[in-house]
């Protein structure tokens, strides 16, 4: 009989009435590689919290092989793990662009130097993902993809028996996604590591997966093989099916003529940090109403470019940049520019850590703040509720932002980007961690919102996520 590695037996967590209505039974046996699959908010993250011992149990027990503790055999990798080596109290999402403030975060090489790993393992793993090229960067200077790869390597240094990865492929370019799949295969065959992935869309099931555990509305459904799961289109449709309200924006008013012709003009823009040049001689004009796709490998400078547009990067003042027909630094404040832009990005998702309600998070979009230092008025709160409804998450409005799942946070921040009905949407990997139905819904909302007068910059590593309204493309090449 195959040996059980982790076994949950009749487990009921203390919050069972709200999430899991039935006791949880799940066993991971030796040699098995699982994928936990379901919609955003289905209970995937809660289940992993239970497995990792982060939640008190009302009843039942969790057993590990050889009577070991779960912390001795399993490692969990999520994008929010940045907080394990960055001082949250002193960090903020624009810090990456502010040269003086960057110094509080450690270098990647120092993080690995402090790691407790067997001899030669670090040298073996770093080149596999190209993390060796990041050693001279500070942690908060990594792109979202580079950070994700760094977190994966760090988690592998302890040689866990079970590696649990939250949405393993999001934020990775095509080359890195292929490398991750190959690494999972190598770990399984050479190091006997078992992979448990937590995914929100069937297309992200790692090839190594042997068993799929579907979750719907807090209920663990019967497991099945990866092959059987992917072949059963009716079941996948029932697992991810969701009805959304008709699209009707809070304000359909475009009666006033826009007061600008060009959203942005970049003339020979150059961005450099120390000896590393990120952007060189970049020229770009984006006219009102244009919809652009911005692409490039991890670390090619996409986030740096967007930080110049959203006025988070002080180096914009040292460059010839015009936003909404006005030269940067001449008679236009940062807040005037931001008021015209709706913005979402992996960095914002990572650093938005406020214990306020989801409704307050959406309303903070009116003020372009993280948190809600100003009191929103009744009209603004009504608009925030309407956008939550359009994204299918109105039931979250009174729940703390920190108590919803990763995918639900992404949806809340997307609603925040739309709430002030901006002239320009900057959607930097907007479908991060979203399930099938919500991916479709988000792109429907983007396409419907971006009328002839509205402009869009859209970033993704997945060709099948590109909305049909895109009519211009630009690809950045990684330098050095």
C-alpha positions as a Markdown table, in Angstrom:
| # | Residue | x | y | z |
|---|---|---|---|---|
| 1 | Unk | 0.0 | 0.0 | 0.0 |
| 2 | Unk | 1.3 | 3.5 | -0.8 |
| 3 | Unk | 2.5 | 5.4 | 2.2 |
| 4 | Unk | 0.4 | 8.4 | 3.3 |
| 5 | Unk | 2.5 | 11.6 | 3.4 |
| 6 | Unk | -0.2 | 14.1 | 4.6 |
| 7 | Unk | -3.7 | 13.0 | 5.7 |
| 8 | Unk | -6.6 | 15.2 | 6.8 |
| 9 | Unk | -9.2 | 13.1 | 8.7 |
| 10 | Unk | -12.6 | 14.5 | 9.4 |
| 11 | Unk | -11.1 | 18.0 | 9.9 |
| 12 | Unk | -13.4 | 20.9 | 10.8 |
| 13 | Unk | -11.7 | 24.3 | 11.2 |
| 14 | Unk | -13.1 | 26.9 | 13.6 |
| 15 | Unk | -14.6 | 28.9 | 10.7 |
| 16 | Unk | -16.3 | 25.8 | 9.2 |
| 17 | Unk | -19.8 | 27.2 | 9.1 |
| 18 | Unk | -18.6 | 30.1 | 6.9 |
| 19 | Unk | -16.4 | 28.2 | 4.5 |
| 20 | Unk | -16.5 | 24.4 | 4.8 |
| 21 | Unk | -19.9 | 23.0 | 5.5 |
| 22 | Unk | -18.7 | 19.4 | 5.7 |
| 23 | Unk | -15.7 | 17.8 | 7.5 |
| 24 | Unk | -12.6 | 17.6 | 5.3 |
| 25 | Unk | -11.0 | 14.3 | 4.3 |
| 26 | Unk | -8.0 | 14.4 | 2.0 |
| 27 | Unk | -4.9 | 12.2 | 1.8 |
| 28 | Unk | -1.7 | 12.8 | -0.2 |
| 29 | Unk | 0.1 | 9.5 | -0.8 |
| 30 | Unk | 3.7 | 8.9 | -1.7 |
| 31 | Unk | 4.5 | 9.8 | -5.4 |
| 32 | Unk | 1.3 | 11.8 | -5.9 |
| 33 | Unk | 1.2 | 15.3 | -7.3 |
| 34 | Unk | -2.0 | 17.2 | -6.7 |
| 35 | Unk | -3.7 | 20.3 | -8.0 |
| 36 | Unk | -6.4 | 22.0 | -6.0 |
| 37 | Unk | -8.7 | 23.6 | -8.5 |
| 38 | Unk | -11.7 | 25.9 | -8.2 |
| 39 | Unk | -13.1 | 29.4 | -8.6 |
| 40 | Unk | -11.9 | 32.4 | -6.7 |
| 41 | Unk | -13.4 | 32.3 | -3.2 |
| 42 | Unk | -14.2 | 28.5 | -3.5 |
| 43 | Unk | -12.0 | 27.7 | -0.4 |
| 44 | Unk | -8.6 | 26.8 | -2.0 |
| 45 | Unk | -6.5 | 29.1 | 0.1 |
| 46 | Unk | -8.4 | 28.2 | 3.2 |
| 47 | Unk | -7.8 | 24.6 | 2.6 |
| 48 | Unk | -4.0 | 25.2 | 2.3 |
| 49 | Unk | -4.0 | 27.3 | 5.5 |
| 50 | Unk | -5.6 | 24.3 | 7.2 |
| 51 | Unk | -3.0 | 21.9 | 5.8 |
| 52 | Unk | -0.1 | 24.2 | 6.9 |
| 53 | Unk | -1.4 | 24.5 | 10.4 |
| 54 | Unk | -2.4 | 28.2 | 10.2 |
| 55 | Unk | -6.0 | 27.5 | 11.3 |
| 56 | Unk | -7.2 | 26.1 | 14.6 |
| 57 | Unk | -9.3 | 23.0 | 14.3 |
| 58 | Unk | -12.7 | 22.4 | 15.8 |
| 59 | Unk | -12.4 | 18.7 | 15.3 |
| 60 | Unk | -10.4 | 16.0 | 13.4 |
| 61 | Unk | -6.7 | 15.7 | 12.9 |
| 62 | Unk | -3.9 | 16.1 | 10.4 |
| 63 | Unk | -1.3 | 13.4 | 10.3 |
| 64 | Unk | 2.1 | 13.5 | 8.6 |
| 65 | Unk | 4.5 | 10.7 | 7.6 |
| 66 | Unk | 6.7 | 9.4 | 10.3 |
| 67 | Unk | 4.8 | 11.6 | 12.9 |
| 68 | Unk | 6.7 | 14.6 | 11.6 |
| 69 | Unk | 5.3 | 18.2 | 11.9 |
| 70 | Unk | 3.8 | 19.7 | 8.8 |
| 71 | Unk | 6.5 | 22.4 | 8.9 |
| 72 | Unk | 9.2 | 19.7 | 8.7 |
| 73 | Unk | 8.0 | 18.2 | 5.4 |
| 74 | Unk | 6.0 | 20.9 | 3.5 |
| 75 | Unk | 6.8 | 24.4 | 2.1 |
| 76 | Unk | 4.2 | 26.8 | 0.8 |
| 77 | Unk | 5.1 | 29.4 | -1.9 |
| 78 | Unk | 2.8 | 32.3 | -2.5 |
| 79 | Unk | 3.6 | 35.7 | -4.0 |
| 80 | Unk | 2.9 | 37.4 | -0.7 |
| 81 | Unk | 5.9 | 35.6 | 0.8 |
| 82 | Unk | 7.9 | 38.7 | 0.0 |
| 83 | Unk | 7.0 | 39.7 | 3.5 |
| 84 | Unk | 9.3 | 37.1 | 5.0 |
| 85 | Unk | 12.3 | 39.1 | 4.0 |
| 86 | Unk | 11.1 | 42.7 | 3.5 |
| 87 | Unk | 10.2 | 44.9 | 6.5 |
| 88 | Unk | 6.5 | 45.5 | 5.8 |
| 89 | Unk | 6.4 | 48.5 | 8.2 |
| 90 | Unk | 9.0 | 50.3 | 6.1 |
| 91 | Unk | 8.0 | 49.1 | 2.6 |
| 92 | Unk | 5.6 | 50.5 | 0.1 |
| 93 | Unk | 4.9 | 49.7 | -3.5 |
| 94 | Unk | 6.6 | 52.7 | -5.1 |
| 95 | Unk | 9.7 | 52.0 | -3.1 |
| 96 | Unk | 11.2 | 50.1 | -6.0 |
| 97 | Unk | 11.5 | 53.4 | -8.0 |
| 98 | Unk | 12.9 | 55.6 | -5.3 |
| 99 | Unk | 16.6 | 55.3 | -5.2 |
| 100 | Unk | 17.2 | 56.4 | -1.7 |
| 101 | Unk | 14.5 | 54.3 | -0.2 |
| 102 | Unk | 15.6 | 51.1 | -2.0 |
| 103 | Unk | 18.5 | 50.7 | 0.4 |
| 104 | Unk | 16.3 | 49.2 | 3.2 |
| 105 | Unk | 15.7 | 46.0 | 1.3 |
| 106 | Unk | 18.3 | 43.2 | 1.2 |
| 107 | Unk | 20.2 | 42.2 | -2.0 |
| 108 | Unk | 19.2 | 38.9 | -3.5 |
| 109 | Unk | 22.7 | 37.5 | -3.0 |
| 110 | Unk | 22.5 | 38.3 | 0.8 |
| 111 | Unk | 19.1 | 36.5 | 1.0 |
| 112 | Unk | 20.7 | 33.3 | -0.5 |
| 113 | Unk | 23.9 | 33.7 | 1.6 |
| 114 | Unk | 21.8 | 33.5 | 4.8 |
| 115 | Unk | 19.9 | 30.5 | 3.5 |
| 116 | Unk | 20.5 | 27.1 | 5.2 |
| 117 | Unk | 21.1 | 24.8 | 2.2 |
| 118 | Unk | 23.3 | 21.8 | 1.5 |
| 119 | Unk | 26.5 | 22.5 | -0.4 |
| 120 | Unk | 26.1 | 23.0 | -4.1 |
| 121 | Unk | 22.3 | 23.2 | -4.1 |
| 122 | Unk | 22.1 | 26.9 | -4.5 |
| 123 | Unk | 24.6 | 26.8 | -7.4 |
| 124 | Unk | 22.5 | 24.1 | -9.0 |
| 125 | Unk | 19.1 | 25.9 | -8.7 |
| 126 | Unk | 20.0 | 29.6 | -9.4 |
| 127 | Unk | 20.9 | 29.1 | -13.1 |
| 128 | Unk | 17.8 | 27.0 | -13.7 |
| 129 | Unk | 15.6 | 30.0 | -13.5 |
| 130 | Unk | 18.1 | 32.7 | -14.3 |
| 131 | Unk | 18.0 | 33.9 | -10.7 |
| 132 | Unk | 21.8 | 34.0 | -10.8 |
| 133 | Unk | 21.4 | 37.2 | -13.0 |
| 134 | Unk | 19.4 | 38.8 | -10.2 |
| 135 | Unk | 21.9 | 38.4 | -7.4 |
| 136 | Unk | 23.1 | 42.0 | -7.6 |
| 137 | Unk | 19.6 | 43.4 | -7.3 |
| 138 | Unk | 17.7 | 44.3 | -4.1 |
| 139 | Unk | 14.6 | 42.2 | -3.4 |
| 140 | Unk | 12.2 | 45.1 | -4.0 |
| 141 | Unk | 13.8 | 45.9 | -7.3 |
| 142 | Unk | 12.8 | 42.5 | -8.8 |
| 143 | Unk | 10.1 | 42.3 | -11.4 |
| 144 | Unk | 7.0 | 40.3 | -10.4 |
| 145 | Unk | 8.3 | 37.3 | -12.4 |
| 146 | Unk | 11.8 | 37.6 | -11.0 |
| 147 | Unk | 10.5 | 37.7 | -7.5 |
| 148 | Unk | 8.3 | 34.6 | -8.0 |
| 149 | Unk | 11.3 | 32.6 | -9.3 |
| 150 | Unk | 13.4 | 33.8 | -6.4 |
| 151 | Unk | 10.7 | 32.6 | -3.9 |
| 152 | Unk | 10.5 | 29.2 | -5.6 |
| 153 | Unk | 14.3 | 28.7 | -5.4 |
| 154 | Unk | 14.4 | 29.8 | -1.7 |
| 155 | Unk | 11.6 | 27.3 | -0.9 |
| 156 | Unk | 13.5 | 24.5 | -2.5 |
| 157 | Unk | 16.7 | 25.0 | -0.6 |
| 158 | Unk | 15.3 | 23.2 | 2.5 |
| 159 | Unk | 14.5 | 20.2 | 0.2 |
| 160 | Unk | 10.8 | 19.8 | 1.3 |
| 161 | Unk | 9.0 | 16.5 | 0.9 |
| 162 | Unk | 6.0 | 18.4 | -0.3 |
| 163 | Unk | 6.1 | 21.8 | -2.2 |
| 164 | Unk | 2.8 | 23.6 | -2.3 |
| 165 | Unk | 2.7 | 26.4 | -4.9 |
| 166 | Unk | 0.0 | 29.0 | -5.2 |
| 167 | Unk | -0.8 | 29.6 | -8.9 |
| 168 | Unk | 2.7 | 28.6 | -10.0 |
| 169 | Unk | 2.7 | 30.0 | -13.5 |
| 170 | Unk | 1.3 | 33.5 | -13.1 |
| 171 | Unk | 3.7 | 36.3 | -13.6 |
| 172 | Unk | 6.1 | 34.1 | -15.6 |
| 173 | Unk | 7.0 | 34.5 | -19.2 |
| 174 | Unk | 6.7 | 31.6 | -21.6 |
| 175 | Unk | 10.3 | 30.5 | -21.2 |
| 176 | Unk | 10.1 | 30.5 | -17.4 |
| 177 | Unk | 6.8 | 28.6 | -17.4 |
| 178 | Unk | 8.5 | 25.8 | -19.5 |
| 179 | Unk | 11.5 | 25.9 | -17.1 |
| 180 | Unk | 9.2 | 25.6 | -14.1 |
| 181 | Unk | 7.4 | 22.5 | -15.6 |
| 182 | Unk | 10.8 | 20.9 | -16.3 |
| 183 | Unk | 12.0 | 21.7 | -12.8 |
| 184 | Unk | 8.9 | 20.1 | -11.3 |
| 185 | Unk | 9.7 | 16.9 | -13.3 |
| 186 | Unk | 13.3 | 17.0 | -12.1 |
| 187 | Unk | 12.3 | 17.5 | -8.5 |
| 188 | Unk | 9.9 | 14.6 | -8.6 |
| 189 | Unk | 12.3 | 12.1 | -10.2 |
| 190 | Unk | 15.6 | 13.1 | -8.7 |
| 191 | Unk | 14.7 | 14.6 | -5.3 |
| 192 | Unk | 11.4 | 12.8 | -4.7 |
| 193 | Unk | 9.6 | 16.1 | -4.0 |
| 194 | Unk | 5.8 | 16.0 | -4.4 |
| 195 | Unk | 4.1 | 19.0 | -5.9 |
| 196 | Unk | 0.8 | 20.4 | -4.8 |
| 197 | Unk | -0.4 | 23.3 | -7.0 |
| 198 | Unk | -3.3 | 25.6 | -6.2 |
| 199 | Unk | -4.8 | 26.9 | -9.5 |
| 200 | Unk | -7.8 | 28.9 | -10.6 |
| 201 | Unk | -7.9 | 27.8 | -14.2 |
| 202 | Unk | -7.5 | 24.3 | -15.8 |
| 203 | Unk | -5.0 | 25.5 | -18.3 |
| 204 | Unk | -2.5 | 26.1 | -15.4 |
| 205 | Unk | -2.5 | 22.5 | -14.3 |
| 206 | Unk | 1.2 | 21.5 | -14.2 |
| 207 | Unk | 1.9 | 18.5 | -16.5 |
| 208 | Unk | 3.3 | 16.6 | -13.6 |
| 209 | Unk | -0.1 | 16.6 | -11.9 |
| 210 | Unk | -1.5 | 13.1 | -11.1 |
| 211 | Unk | -4.6 | 14.0 | -9.1 |
| 212 | Unk | -7.0 | 16.9 | -9.2 |
| 213 | Unk | -9.0 | 18.0 | -6.2 |
| 214 | Unk | -11.9 | 20.2 | -7.3 |
| 215 | Unk | -13.5 | 22.6 | -4.8 |
| 216 | Unk | -16.7 | 24.4 | -5.3 |
| 217 | Unk | -18.4 | 26.7 | -2.7 |
| 218 | Unk | -16.3 | 25.2 | 0.2 |
| 219 | Unk | -17.1 | 21.6 | -0.8 |
| 220 | Unk | -14.4 | 19.2 | -1.7 |
| 221 | Unk | -15.6 | 17.2 | -4.7 |
| 222 | Unk | -14.4 | 13.7 | -5.6 |
| 223 | Unk | -10.8 | 13.7 | -7.0 |
| 224 | Unk | -9.9 | 12.5 | -10.4 |
| 225 | Unk | -6.9 | 12.1 | -12.6 |
| 226 | Unk | -5.5 | 15.1 | -14.6 |
| 227 | Unk | -6.4 | 13.5 | -17.9 |
| 228 | Unk | -10.0 | 12.7 | -16.8 |
| 229 | Unk | -10.5 | 16.2 | -15.4 |
| 230 | Unk | -9.3 | 18.0 | -18.5 |
| 231 | Unk | -11.5 | 15.8 | -20.8 |
| 232 | Unk | -14.7 | 16.5 | -18.8 |
| 233 | Unk | -15.7 | 19.8 | -20.3 |
| 234 | Unk | -19.2 | 19.6 | -18.8 |
| 235 | Unk | -17.7 | 19.2 | -15.3 |
| 236 | Unk | -15.2 | 22.1 | -15.8 |
| 237 | Unk | -18.1 | 24.2 | -17.0 |
| 238 | Unk | -20.1 | 23.5 | -13.9 |
| 239 | Unk | -17.1 | 24.0 | -11.6 |
| 240 | Unk | -16.3 | 27.5 | -13.1 |
| 241 | Unk | -19.7 | 28.6 | -14.3 |
| 242 | Unk | -20.8 | 31.9 | -12.8 |
| 243 | Unk | -23.6 | 34.4 | -13.8 |
| 244 | Unk | -22.8 | 38.1 | -13.8 |
| 245 | Unk | -25.1 | 41.1 | -14.0 |
| 246 | Unk | -25.5 | 42.9 | -17.3 |
| 247 | Unk | -22.8 | 45.5 | -18.0 |
| 248 | Unk | -24.2 | 48.9 | -17.1 |
| 249 | Unk | -21.6 | 51.3 | -15.8 |
| 250 | Unk | -22.4 | 53.7 | -12.9 |
| 251 | Unk | -22.0 | 56.7 | -15.2 |
| 252 | Unk | -22.4 | 56.4 | -19.0 |
| 253 | Unk | -21.6 | 60.1 | -19.4 |
| 254 | Unk | -19.2 | 61.1 | -22.2 |
| 255 | Unk | -20.8 | 64.4 | -23.1 |
| 256 | Unk | -17.8 | 66.5 | -22.2 |
| 257 | Unk | -15.1 | 66.5 | -24.8 |
| 258 | Unk | -11.6 | 65.3 | -23.6 |
| 259 | Unk | -9.2 | 68.2 | -23.1 |
| 260 | Unk | -6.2 | 66.3 | -24.6 |
| 261 | Unk | -5.1 | 64.7 | -27.8 |
| 262 | Unk | -2.1 | 62.5 | -26.7 |
| 263 | Unk | -2.2 | 60.4 | -23.6 |
| 264 | Unk | 1.6 | 60.2 | -23.5 |
| 265 | Unk | 4.7 | 61.2 | -25.5 |
| 266 | Unk | 8.1 | 59.7 | -24.6 |
| 267 | Unk | 11.1 | 61.2 | -26.3 |
| 268 | Unk | 14.4 | 59.2 | -26.0 |
| 269 | Unk | 13.5 | 58.1 | -22.5 |
| 270 | Unk | 16.4 | 56.5 | -20.5 |
| 271 | Unk | 16.2 | 54.9 | -17.1 |
| 272 | Unk | 19.3 | 53.6 | -15.3 |
| 273 | Unk | 19.9 | 52.3 | -11.8 |
| 274 | Unk | 23.6 | 52.2 | -11.0 |
| 275 | Unk | 25.4 | 50.4 | -13.8 |
| 276 | Unk | 22.2 | 48.8 | -15.0 |
| 277 | Unk | 20.2 | 50.4 | -17.9 |
| 278 | Unk | 16.6 | 49.4 | -17.9 |
| 279 | Unk | 15.2 | 51.6 | -20.8 |
| 280 | Unk | 17.3 | 53.2 | -23.5 |
| 281 | Unk | 16.2 | 55.8 | -26.1 |
| 282 | Unk | 12.6 | 54.8 | -25.8 |
| 283 | Unk | 10.2 | 56.8 | -28.1 |
| 284 | Unk | 6.5 | 56.2 | -27.9 |
| 285 | Unk | 3.3 | 58.2 | -28.6 |
| 286 | Unk | -0.1 | 57.0 | -27.4 |
| 287 | Unk | -3.0 | 59.0 | -28.7 |
| 288 | Unk | -6.4 | 59.3 | -27.1 |
| 289 | Unk | -8.5 | 56.2 | -27.7 |
| 290 | Unk | -5.7 | 53.8 | -28.6 |
| 291 | Unk | -5.4 | 50.4 | -27.0 |
| 292 | Unk | -1.9 | 49.1 | -26.6 |
| 293 | Unk | -0.5 | 45.7 | -25.7 |
| 294 | Unk | 2.8 | 45.9 | -23.8 |
| 295 | Unk | 4.9 | 42.7 | -23.7 |
| 296 | Unk | 8.4 | 41.6 | -22.8 |
| 297 | Unk | 10.2 | 38.9 | -20.8 |
| 298 | Unk | 10.5 | 39.0 | -17.0 |
| 299 | Unk | 12.9 | 41.9 | -16.2 |
| 300 | Unk | 12.6 | 43.6 | -19.5 |
| 301 | Unk | 11.4 | 46.9 | -18.0 |
| 302 | Unk | 7.6 | 46.8 | -18.4 |
| 303 | Unk | 6.9 | 47.8 | -14.8 |
| 304 | Unk | 9.5 | 50.5 | -14.9 |
| 305 | Unk | 7.9 | 52.0 | -18.0 |
| 306 | Unk | 4.5 | 51.9 | -16.4 |
| 307 | Unk | 5.8 | 53.6 | -13.3 |
| 308 | Unk | 6.8 | 56.6 | -15.4 |
| 309 | Unk | 3.3 | 56.9 | -16.7 |
| 310 | Unk | 1.6 | 56.6 | -13.3 |
| 311 | Unk | 4.1 | 59.1 | -11.8 |
| 312 | Unk | 5.6 | 56.6 | -9.3 |
| 313 | Unk | 9.1 | 56.9 | -10.7 |
| 314 | Unk | 11.1 | 60.1 | -9.8 |
| 315 | Unk | 13.3 | 59.6 | -12.9 |
| 316 | Unk | 10.3 | 60.8 | -15.1 |
| 317 | Unk | 11.4 | 64.4 | -14.2 |
| 318 | Unk | 14.9 | 63.7 | -15.8 |
| 319 | Unk | 13.3 | 62.7 | -19.1 |
| 320 | Unk | 11.3 | 64.3 | -21.8 |
| 321 | Unk | 7.8 | 62.9 | -21.0 |
| 322 | Unk | 4.4 | 64.4 | -21.8 |
| 323 | Unk | 1.3 | 63.1 | -20.2 |
| 324 | Unk | -2.2 | 64.3 | -21.3 |
| 325 | Unk | -0.6 | 67.0 | -23.5 |
| 326 | Unk | 1.4 | 68.5 | -20.6 |
| 327 | Unk | 5.1 | 68.1 | -20.0 |
| 328 | Unk | 6.0 | 66.3 | -16.8 |
| 329 | Unk | 7.1 | 68.7 | -14.1 |
| 330 | Unk | 5.5 | 71.8 | -15.7 |
| 331 | Unk | 2.2 | 72.9 | -14.1 |
| 332 | Unk | 0.7 | 69.5 | -13.5 |
| 333 | Unk | 0.8 | 67.7 | -10.2 |
| 334 | Unk | 1.2 | 63.9 | -9.6 |
| 335 | Unk | -2.3 | 63.7 | -8.3 |
| 336 | Unk | -3.7 | 65.5 | -11.4 |
| 337 | Unk | -2.1 | 62.8 | -13.6 |
| 338 | Unk | -3.2 | 59.9 | -11.4 |
| 339 | Unk | -6.8 | 61.2 | -11.3 |
| 340 | Unk | -7.0 | 60.3 | -15.1 |
| 341 | Unk | -5.5 | 56.8 | -14.7 |
| 342 | Unk | -7.0 | 53.6 | -13.4 |
| 343 | Unk | -4.1 | 51.3 | -12.5 |
| 344 | Unk | -3.6 | 47.7 | -11.3 |
| 345 | Unk | -0.4 | 45.7 | -11.1 |
| 346 | Unk | 1.3 | 42.8 | -9.4 |
| 347 | Unk | 3.2 | 45.3 | -7.2 |
| 348 | Unk | 0.0 | 47.0 | -6.1 |
| 349 | Unk | -1.5 | 43.6 | -5.3 |
| 350 | Unk | 1.5 | 42.6 | -3.2 |
| 351 | Unk | 1.8 | 45.8 | -1.2 |
| 352 | Unk | -1.9 | 46.7 | -0.6 |
| 353 | Unk | -2.1 | 45.3 | 2.9 |
| 354 | Unk | -4.7 | 47.4 | 4.6 |
| 355 | Unk | -7.1 | 45.9 | 7.1 |
| 356 | Unk | -10.1 | 47.8 | 5.7 |
| 357 | Unk | -13.3 | 46.6 | 4.0 |
| 358 | Unk | -13.3 | 45.7 | 0.4 |
| 359 | Unk | -15.8 | 48.6 | -0.2 |
| 360 | Unk | -13.3 | 51.0 | 1.3 |
| 361 | Unk | -10.5 | 49.6 | -0.9 |
| 362 | Unk | -12.6 | 50.3 | -4.0 |
| 363 | Unk | -13.5 | 53.8 | -2.8 |
| 364 | Unk | -9.8 | 54.5 | -2.2 |
| 365 | Unk | -9.5 | 54.6 | -6.0 |
| 366 | Unk | -11.2 | 58.0 | -6.0 |
| 367 | Unk | -8.2 | 59.4 | -4.0 |
| 368 | Unk | -5.4 | 57.2 | -5.5 |
| 369 | Unk | -4.3 | 56.1 | -2.1 |
| 370 | Unk | -3.5 | 52.8 | -0.5 |
| 371 | Unk | -6.1 | 52.8 | 2.3 |
| 372 | Unk | -8.8 | 55.3 | 2.7 |
| 373 | Unk | -7.5 | 58.4 | 4.6 |
| 374 | Unk | -10.4 | 60.5 | 3.3 |
| 375 | Unk | -14.1 | 59.8 | 4.0 |
| 376 | Unk | -15.8 | 58.8 | 0.8 |
| 377 | Unk | -19.2 | 60.3 | 0.2 |
| 378 | Unk | -22.5 | 58.6 | -0.6 |
| 379 | Unk | -22.1 | 58.9 | -4.3 |
| 380 | Unk | -18.6 | 57.4 | -4.3 |
| 381 | Unk | -19.7 | 54.5 | -2.0 |
| 382 | Unk | -22.6 | 53.8 | -4.4 |
| 383 | Unk | -20.2 | 53.7 | -7.4 |
| 384 | Unk | -17.9 | 51.4 | -5.4 |
| 385 | Unk | -20.8 | 49.0 | -4.7 |
| 386 | Unk | -21.8 | 49.0 | -8.4 |
| 387 | Unk | -18.3 | 48.2 | -9.5 |
| 388 | Unk | -18.1 | 45.3 | -7.0 |
| 389 | Unk | -21.3 | 44.1 | -8.4 |
| 390 | Unk | -20.1 | 44.3 | -12.0 |
| 391 | Unk | -17.1 | 42.1 | -11.0 |
| 392 | Unk | -19.4 | 39.6 | -9.3 |
| 393 | Unk | -18.0 | 40.2 | -5.7 |
| 394 | Unk | -20.6 | 42.5 | -4.1 |
| 395 | Unk | -20.9 | 40.0 | -1.3 |
| 396 | Unk | -17.4 | 41.0 | -0.2 |
| 397 | Unk | -18.1 | 44.7 | 0.4 |
| 398 | Unk | -18.1 | 44.5 | 4.2 |
| 399 | Unk | -15.4 | 41.9 | 4.6 |
| 400 | Unk | -11.8 | 42.9 | 5.4 |
| 401 | Unk | -9.6 | 43.0 | 2.4 |
| 402 | Unk | -7.0 | 40.9 | 4.2 |
| 403 | Unk | -9.6 | 38.1 | 4.8 |
| 404 | Unk | -10.4 | 37.4 | 1.2 |
| 405 | Unk | -8.5 | 35.1 | -1.2 |
| 406 | Unk | -5.7 | 36.2 | -3.5 |
| 407 | Unk | -8.0 | 36.1 | -6.5 |
| 408 | Unk | -10.7 | 38.0 | -4.8 |
| 409 | Unk | -8.2 | 40.7 | -3.8 |
| 410 | Unk | -7.3 | 41.0 | -7.5 |
| 411 | Unk | -10.9 | 41.6 | -8.4 |
| 412 | Unk | -11.3 | 44.2 | -5.6 |
| 413 | Unk | -8.3 | 46.1 | -6.9 |
| 414 | Unk | -9.6 | 45.9 | -10.5 |
| 415 | Unk | -12.9 | 47.5 | -9.3 |
| 416 | Unk | -10.7 | 50.2 | -7.6 |
| 417 | Unk | -9.0 | 50.9 | -10.9 |
| 418 | Unk | -12.4 | 51.5 | -12.7 |
| 419 | Unk | -14.3 | 53.3 | -10.0 |
| 420 | Unk | -13.3 | 56.9 | -11.0 |
| 421 | Unk | -14.0 | 56.1 | -14.7 |
| 422 | Unk | -10.5 | 57.2 | -15.8 |
| 423 | Unk | -9.3 | 58.3 | -19.3 |
| 424 | Unk | -6.6 | 55.7 | -19.3 |
| 425 | Unk | -6.6 | 52.1 | -17.9 |
| 426 | Unk | -3.2 | 50.5 | -17.1 |
| 427 | Unk | -3.9 | 46.8 | -16.7 |
| 428 | Unk | -0.6 | 45.2 | -15.7 |
| 429 | Unk | -1.3 | 41.5 | -15.7 |
| 430 | Unk | -4.9 | 42.1 | -14.6 |
| 431 | Unk | -5.9 | 38.4 | -14.8 |
| 432 | Unk | -3.4 | 37.3 | -12.2 |
| 433 | Unk | -4.9 | 34.4 | -10.1 |
| 434 | Unk | -8.4 | 34.7 | -11.6 |
| 435 | Unk | -10.5 | 31.8 | -12.5 |
| 436 | Unk | -11.9 | 31.1 | -16.0 |
| 437 | Unk | -15.2 | 32.9 | -15.6 |
| 438 | Unk | -13.7 | 35.9 | -14.0 |
| 439 | Unk | -11.0 | 36.2 | -16.6 |
| 440 | Unk | -13.7 | 36.3 | -19.3 |
| 441 | Unk | -15.7 | 38.9 | -17.3 |
| 442 | Unk | -12.7 | 41.2 | -16.6 |
| 443 | Unk | -11.8 | 41.3 | -20.3 |
| 444 | Unk | -15.5 | 41.9 | -21.2 |
| 445 | Unk | -15.5 | 44.9 | -18.8 |
| 446 | Unk | -12.3 | 46.2 | -20.1 |
| 447 | Unk | -13.5 | 46.0 | -23.7 |
| 448 | Unk | -16.9 | 47.5 | -22.9 |
| 449 | Unk | -15.4 | 50.3 | -20.9 |
| 450 | Unk | -12.7 | 51.3 | -23.4 |
| 451 | Unk | -15.0 | 53.3 | -25.7 |
| 452 | Unk | -13.5 | 55.3 | -28.6 |
| 453 | Unk | -12.4 | 58.1 | -26.1 |
| 454 | Unk | -10.8 | 55.8 | -23.5 |
| 455 | Unk | -7.3 | 54.4 | -23.8 |
| 456 | Unk | -5.7 | 51.2 | -22.6 |
| 457 | Unk | -2.3 | 49.7 | -21.8 |
| 458 | Unk | -2.5 | 46.0 | -21.3 |
| 459 | Unk | 0.3 | 43.7 | -20.1 |
| 460 | Unk | 0.2 | 39.9 | -20.1 |
| 461 | Unk | 2.5 | 36.9 | -20.8 |
| 462 | Unk | -0.4 | 34.9 | -22.2 |
| 463 | Unk | -1.6 | 35.3 | -25.8 |
| 464 | Unk | -5.0 | 33.9 | -25.0 |
| 465 | Unk | -5.6 | 36.7 | -22.4 |
| 466 | Unk | -5.2 | 39.5 | -24.9 |
| 467 | Unk | -8.6 | 41.4 | -25.3 |
| 468 | Unk | -9.9 | 41.8 | -28.8 |
| 469 | Unk | -9.9 | 45.6 | -28.7 |
| 470 | Unk | -6.0 | 45.8 | -28.8 |
| 471 | Unk | -4.9 | 47.7 | -31.9 |
| 472 | Unk | -1.3 | 48.5 | -31.2 |
| 473 | Unk | 1.6 | 46.4 | -29.8 |
| 474 | Unk | 5.0 | 47.1 | -28.3 |
| 475 | Unk | 7.5 | 44.6 | -27.0 |
| 476 | Unk | 10.4 | 45.5 | -24.7 |
| 477 | Unk | 13.7 | 43.5 | -25.0 |
| 478 | Unk | 15.6 | 42.6 | -21.8 |
| 479 | Unk | 18.9 | 44.4 | -21.6 |
| 480 | Unk | 21.9 | 42.5 | -20.3 |
